[in-house]
Amino acid sequence: MGDTSGIKTADLVMKNGRIYTVDRNKSWSEAVAVTDKMIVYVGDSDGVESYVGPDTQVIDLKGKMVMPGFIDSHMHISAVTAEGDGVALANLPTLEAYLEAIRTYVTKCPNQDVIDGGGWGNEPFPPIGPRKEDLDTVVPDRPASLMSGDGHSVWVNSKAIEMAGVTKDTPNPPGGVIERDPDTGEPSGTFRENAMDLIYNVLPPFPVDRLKRGIHSYMKTAASEGITTVHDALLLMPDAEGTLLGYGNLRNNIEAFDQLTANDELTLRVRGTILTDPTKGAGQVAALKAQCAIHKHPHFQLTGAKVFIDGVVEGSTAYLVEPYRHMPDFRSESLWETDIANETFQEIDAENLQIHVHAIGDAAVKVSLDALEYAREKNGTLQTRHLITHLHVVDYADIPRFADLGVIGVPQTFWHLKGEYYDEISLPYLGKERADAQYPMKSFLDAGVMLAAASDYPVTVPSPPLVGIMLGITRCEPGSSNPDDVLNPKEKMTLEEMIESFTINGAIANFVEDITGSIEVGKMADMVILEKNLFDIPETEIADTKVLMTLFEGTPVFTDPSFQGIEK
């Protein structure tokens, strides 16, 4: 039973529940009391009655499960497009479906100077990606730029290429690929990695109001999914220029968060890292430090630097130890020169700032670990909690290095399954041995590495944490009972491990474990009420479990219409 000495009545009491606290002992309780945003009692239902006063809101949980609010440790909230603010191509299956969606949008927006949006996948296209001629059929008269769902390629029409001044004689920029027609050598319509800057550095950035609409749109989604804290790993300096990996249209996203924070509009907690330029090296660290120093609001803080070491497998831009299967003489390359990466990581680490690394290929993981090891040798051990995200193709011999260096892994379990991507990309691009060894998880835990799960939203749409939890456990397409459909089965996680990765581990990864990540006295009341106890149902039903209520700092930010637990 919780301590009831010196009681004052609570603002909110929840009782008669199955409350999984995710505290150090993974204990269960029946009741919680909340006062002034904080948890003041965790214990049994009899003990919580002392906190009930005439103005206390009481929720009878009637056996429902309560958990800490979910934490998504790698996503891009400020890259979300609100409905109507761009072409939405996510989850469409074919080129024809893409063109129809674009055509519909263009018809609705006849006066828009630039047609933008995104979400398309590489699976329907050949290795050179979608072509400008197809896009020209629906947008012939103005520039069109459509970001891929993975965020590493842009599909453009002839007008956009003309506006950027790109011709068949334009060389690939360092770390970028201009896909070309195999017969003519002309740009074919897909620009990858740093080559996207050729397009986005000449197009106007999204205005602040548009970014704010997108953030508001995502916050509604997040509340309905039980998410109370996120890490936005793609923030840009207000005056960012140069090599921006195609994200120049997001130059105003810090200002958008500043305005939302000033008006107390954030309904979740945001931590973020700022995109670094691989051509500027350590010279950008001073400005990075300054931005982190001035953004310390409880709801919006900057923790350090985002570093892209490589691209993605589907674009043949992930940096691999062994060549691609479909390109036998090609491994891609690091976006950072080794000496520059080492020096920059060391300087960022010396300022006690976090480094959030994108590494897809096994060679990129090695580059990342080498740079972090260099920083450790120069600076000693700091409390910087560096992160490496995605962990797609990993040399298993490198996994213990994560633990040795104190690096936290940030995987996206939504991808840990076989399916169209496995068939159309992994097998032909990587070969069966590497495809079947994708996305280790359990091996990291067994080596003592902390894992903080994430979605990479809007790369993954939709991405409720309950789906991520289920897929981390099953590692197969929902509905399949065929053992051959399980991806890398030895890497399956347990329910308890997956919950930790979306709660307390995410809190540690984002320096907020003192205020959230578990249900304990003295922490903020970030909690989610679930329709069913996840420990009492088949693992295949976890994703279908309904979120009944989400509380952020004690305030309900989402309530399902079916939930009838409120007494007064």
SVG drawing of the C-alpha trace seen along z (x, -y; Angstrom):
<svg xmlns="http://www.w3.org/2000/svg" viewBox="-20 -32 62 55">
<polyline fill="none" stroke="black" stroke-width="0.4" points="0.0,0.0 1.2,-3.5 2.0,-6.1 -1.2,-8.0 0.4,-10.3 -0.1,-13.9 -2.9,-13.3 -4.6,-16.0 -7.4,-15.1 -6.5,-14.2 -7.6,-15.7 -7.9,-12.2 -8.2,-8.7 -8.2,-5.5 -9.1,-2.3 -10.0,1.3 -7.6,1.8 -4.7,3.9 -1.9,1.3 1.4,2.5 3.8,-0.1 7.0,0.9 8.9,-0.1 12.2,1.5 10.3,4.6 7.8,4.7 5.1,4.6 1.3,4.5 -1.1,2.3 -4.8,1.5 -5.1,-2.2 -3.4,-5.5 -4.0,-9.1 -3.0,-12.2 -2.6,-15.8 -1.2,-18.7 -0.1,-16.6 1.9,-14.3 1.3,-10.7 0.9,-10.9 -0.2,-7.4 0.2,-3.9 -1.3,-1.0 -4.4,0.8 -8.0,-0.4 -8.8,-0.6 -5.8,-2.9 -6.7,-5.3 -10.1,-6.1 -8.3,-8.6 -7.5,-10.7 -11.1,-11.1 -12.7,-14.4 -15.8,-16.2 -14.0,-17.5 -12.0,-14.4 -12.6,-12.8 -12.9,-9.0 -12.4,-6.4 -13.5,-2.9 -11.3,-0.8 -13.3,2.4 -10.3,4.5 -9.0,2.7 -5.2,2.5 -3.2,-0.7 0.3,-1.3 2.7,-4.2 2.2,-6.3 4.1,-5.0 7.3,-6.7 8.3,-6.7 12.1,-7.2 12.6,-8.0 10.1,-9.7 9.5,-12.9 6.5,-14.7 7.4,-17.9 7.6,-16.2 3.9,-15.1 1.6,-16.6 -1.9,-17.5 -4.8,-16.3 -5.1,-18.5 -1.6,-19.9 0.1,-17.6 -0.4,-14.5 -0.7,-11.4 0.7,-8.3 1.3,-6.0 0.0,-2.5 -1.0,-2.8 0.0,0.3 0.8,-0.7 2.0,-3.4 -1.6,-3.7 -2.9,-4.3 -0.2,-6.9 -1.1,-8.8 -4.8,-8.8 -4.1,-10.2 -1.9,-12.9 -4.5,-13.7 -7.2,-14.1 -5.0,-16.4 -4.1,-18.6 -7.7,-19.0 -8.5,-20.2 -5.5,-22.6 -5.5,-24.2 -3.6,-27.4 -0.9,-25.7 2.6,-26.8 4.3,-23.5 2.7,-20.1 4.3,-18.2 3.6,-15.4 5.0,-11.8 4.7,-8.3 5.4,-6.3 7.3,-3.0 10.1,-1.6 8.5,1.8 6.4,1.0 9.4,-0.4 12.7,0.7 15.9,0.0 16.1,-3.5 12.8,-4.4 9.7,-6.2 10.1,-8.3 9.4,-11.9 7.4,-11.0 4.7,-9.4 4.5,-12.4 4.4,-14.7 1.2,-13.1 -0.7,-14.5 1.5,-17.5 2.8,-19.0 2.7,-22.7 4.4,-23.3 7.1,-21.7 6.1,-18.5 8.2,-16.8 7.1,-13.8 9.2,-12.3 9.4,-8.5 7.9,-6.9 11.4,-6.1 12.4,-9.8 15.5,-9.0 14.4,-9.7 12.3,-12.2 10.2,-11.7 10.0,-14.8 8.6,-15.9 10.3,-17.6 9.4,-21.1 11.2,-20.5 14.3,-19.1 14.3,-22.2 13.9,-24.5 16.8,-22.9 19.0,-23.2 19.9,-19.5 20.9,-17.9 22.5,-14.7 25.9,-16.5 25.2,-17.3 27.4,-15.0 26.1,-13.1 26.8,-15.2 28.9,-13.5 26.6,-11.1 23.8,-11.4 22.5,-9.7 20.7,-11.2 18.9,-8.2 19.3,-8.3 17.7,-6.9 19.9,-3.9 19.6,-4.8 20.0,-8.6 21.7,-9.4 19.1,-12.1 17.8,-12.4 15.0,-9.9 13.0,-11.5 14.3,-10.0 16.9,-11.8 18.3,-10.0 20.0,-11.0 22.1,-14.2 21.0,-14.6 17.6,-15.6 19.2,-18.9 19.4,-19.8 15.6,-19.9 14.7,-21.0 17.3,-23.8 15.5,-25.6 11.9,-25.0 10.4,-27.2 10.4,-25.7 7.1,-24.8 5.6,-27.8 5.3,-27.6 1.5,-27.4 1.7,-24.4 4.1,-22.7 2.0,-23.5 -1.1,-22.0 0.9,-18.8 2.1,-18.6 -1.5,-19.1 -2.7,-16.4 -0.1,-14.0 -0.8,-14.8 -4.4,-13.7 -3.2,-10.4 -0.6,-10.0 -3.2,-10.6 -5.5,-7.9 -2.6,-5.4 -1.4,-6.1 1.7,-8.0 2.8,-10.7 6.5,-11.3 8.2,-11.4 11.7,-12.1 11.7,-14.1 15.0,-13.2 14.8,-15.7 15.0,-19.2 16.8,-21.9 18.6,-25.0 16.5,-28.1 19.2,-29.2 20.2,-25.8 21.8,-25.6 24.1,-23.3 23.9,-19.5 20.5,-18.8 19.8,-15.4 16.7,-16.7 15.0,-18.1 15.4,-21.8 11.6,-22.2 11.6,-21.7 13.8,-24.7 11.0,-26.3 10.2,-23.3 12.0,-24.5 10.1,-27.8 6.8,-25.8 7.5,-24.0 8.5,-27.3 5.2,-28.8 3.2,-25.7 5.1,-25.7 4.6,-29.4 0.9,-28.9 0.8,-25.8 -0.5,-23.7 1.6,-20.6 -0.3,-17.6 2.7,-15.4 6.4,-15.8 8.9,-16.3 12.6,-15.8 14.6,-16.4 17.9,-16.3 19.2,-18.7 20.3,-17.5 24.0,-17.8 25.7,-18.5 28.5,-15.9 30.4,-18.6 30.7,-21.0 32.1,-18.7 32.9,-20.0 32.4,-23.6 28.7,-23.2 28.9,-22.1 28.9,-25.6 25.6,-26.5 24.2,-23.1 25.2,-23.7 23.6,-27.1 20.3,-25.8 20.2,-23.0 20.9,-25.5 18.0,-27.8 15.4,-25.1 14.7,-23.7 10.9,-23.9 9.5,-20.9 7.5,-20.0 10.1,-20.7 13.8,-20.2 16.7,-19.7 19.2,-17.0 21.9,-17.0 22.7,-16.0 21.1,-13.8 23.6,-12.2 22.9,-10.2 25.7,-7.8 24.1,-6.1 20.8,-5.7 18.4,-2.8 18.5,0.7 15.6,0.0 17.5,-2.9 20.8,-0.9 22.3,-3.7 22.7,-1.7 26.4,-1.2 27.2,2.5 30.2,4.6 29.6,7.0 28.2,5.8 24.5,5.7 23.3,8.9 21.7,7.0 24.8,4.8 27.7,7.2 30.4,4.5 28.6,1.9 28.4,1.5 27.4,-2.2 29.4,-4.5 29.3,-6.4 27.9,-9.9 30.7,-11.1 34.4,-10.9 35.9,-8.9 38.2,-11.6 35.4,-14.2 32.9,-11.8 35.4,-11.0 36.2,-14.6 32.6,-15.7 31.4,-12.9 34.2,-13.7 33.3,-17.5 29.6,-16.8 30.3,-14.3 32.7,-16.7 29.8,-19.2 27.8,-16.5 25.3,-16.4 23.5,-13.4 24.3,-11.9 21.3,-10.2 22.7,-8.1 20.9,-6.8 22.7,-3.5 20.9,-1.0 23.8,1.1 26.3,3.1 29.2,1.0 27.4,-2.1 26.9,-0.6 30.7,0.0 31.5,-3.6 29.1,-4.8 30.6,-2.6 34.1,-3.5 33.3,-7.2 31.7,-6.8 34.7,-4.8 37.0,-7.5 35.0,-10.0 35.1,-7.8 38.9,-7.5 39.3,-11.3 36.7,-12.4 36.3,-9.5 32.9,-8.3 30.1,-10.9 26.4,-10.6 25.4,-11.4 23.3,-8.3 24.1,-8.1 21.6,-6.3 21.9,-4.3 18.6,-3.8 17.2,-1.3 19.7,1.5 18.6,3.1 21.7,5.1 24.1,5.6 27.3,7.6 26.4,9.6 30.0,9.4 29.5,5.7 26.6,6.0 28.7,6.3 30.3,3.0 27.0,1.3 27.1,2.4 30.8,1.6 30.1,-2.0 26.8,-2.4 25.0,-3.0 21.2,-2.6 19.7,-0.8 16.5,-2.3 14.8,0.4 11.5,0.1 9.8,3.4 7.0,2.5 9.5,3.6 10.5,6.9 8.5,9.3 8.5,10.9 6.1,9.5 6.3,7.4 9.5,5.6 11.2,8.9 10.2,10.4 10.7,7.3 13.6,5.6 15.5,7.7 15.9,10.9 16.9,9.4 19.0,6.6 20.7,8.5 20.4,12.2 18.7,14.8 21.4,15.1 21.4,11.3 17.7,11.0 17.0,13.7 19.3,12.2 17.7,8.7 16.7,6.7 18.3,8.4 16.6,7.7 17.0,10.4 20.8,10.6 21.1,7.0 19.3,7.7 21.4,10.8 24.5,8.6 23.3,6.1 22.2,3.4 19.3,1.3 16.6,1.0 14.2,-1.9 11.6,-1.1 10.3,-3.6 8.2,-3.8 10.0,-6.2 6.6,-7.8 5.6,-9.0 7.8,-6.4 5.6,-3.8 1.9,-4.8 0.0,-3.8 2.3,-3.0 0.5,-2.4 2.9,-1.1 0.6,1.8 1.2,3.0 5.0,2.5 4.8,4.5 3.0,7.4 5.4,7.5 8.4,7.4 7.0,10.6 5.7,12.4 8.0,11.1 5.5,12.1 2.6,10.8 -0.6,10.6 -2.8,13.6 -0.1,16.0 0.4,19.2 3.2,20.6 6.5,20.8 8.3,20.1 6.8,16.6 8.6,15.6 11.6,13.3 14.7,14.3 12.7,16.2 15.6,16.3 15.3,12.6 11.7,12.7 11.1,10.5 8.8,11.1 5.8,8.9 7.6,7.6 10.7,6.7 8.6,4.9 6.7,2.9 9.9,1.8 11.2,0.7 8.2,-1.5 8.1,-3.0 11.0,-3.1 13.7,-2.4 12.4,-5.2 12.4,-7.5 16.0,-6.7 17.0,-7.2 15.4,-10.7 16.6,-11.8 13.1,-11.8 13.1,-8.7 12.8,-11.0 9.4,-12.2 7.9,-9.5 8.3,-5.9 6.8,-4.2 3.9,-4.7 5.5,-5.7 4.9,-8.4 6.7,-11.6 6.4,-11.1 4.2,-12.8 0.8,-11.1 1.4,-9.9 -0.8,-6.8 -2.8,-4.8 -5.9,-2.7 -6.3,0.4 -9.4,2.4 -7.7,5.7 -4.8,6.9 -2.1,7.6 -0.8,10.4 -4.1,12.3 -4.6,12.4 -3.0,14.2 0.0,12.3 -1.7,12.1 -4.5,10.0 -2.3,7.3 -2.6,5.0 -6.4,5.1 -6.5,4.0 -8.3,0.7 -6.8,-2.4 -9.7,-3.6 -8.0,-6.7 -4.6,-8.5 -3.5,-10.9 -0.7,-13.4 0.5,-14.9 -2.8,-13.9 -5.1,-15.4 -7.1,-13.2 -6.0,-14.0 -8.0,-11.1 -11.0,-9.2 -12.7,-6.5 -16.4,-7.0 -17.0,-3.5 -15.2,-4.1 -17.7,-4.5 -15.3,-4.4 -15.7,-7.9 -17.8,-8.1 -17.8,-11.8"/>
</svg>
